[in-house]
Amino acid sequence: MLTPPAALHALLFASGEPLEKKQIAKLLDIKESDVKLALKALTDSLKSSGVTLVETETEVELRTSPEAAPLVKKLRESELARDLGKASLETLAVIAYQTGSTRGEVDWVRGVNSSASLRTLLMRGLIEGREDERDKRRIRYSITTEALAHLGLANVDELPRAAELRASVETVLEEERTAAGTTEA
């Protein structure tokens, strides 16, 4: 059985983003005061490990330590120096042709998890994410001017067969809405 600090470490590592202290208490089935003790113990165990805890009043996140910054910078630079792979190009195409997509939509079109490709494209500045107007819990990704310049295009309408493919997508979406019994304008 994991100790609370070890369980907390696993949760923070797996989440990859800040977790609320209240949520941690619920997940670990411990009191909020015990979360503070677990955070202290984990902080102590992480000294000289290359990772550290970043803590606000309500949240905590596992991050690389400032001492590891030069190594992380080298890693990021090597990632940016590589050519875009097939998966990233597919992801970029889905976002470009749909004039913005959520991760779920990209995953559905590609048939696989696109998280790594989205991360690569975000790091390179080829896409940007904004809150989805229809569902505030999701991020809608769109192509950037940097991506258009990379592709040698002035706008997304210059993509090959853009109008034809968009019309096909709209037809499929309309058929799905009709089949589901919900027609949206």
PyMOL commands that set and color helices and strands:
alter all, ss='L'
color gray80, all
select helices_A, chain A and resi 4-15+21-28+32-46+66-81+86-97+103-110+115-123+145-151+156-158+162-180
alter helices_A, ss='H'
color red, helices_A
select strands_A, chain A and resi 19-20+51-55+59-64+101-102+127-131+139-143
alter strands_A, ss='S'
color yellow, strands_A
deselect
rebuild
show_as cartoon
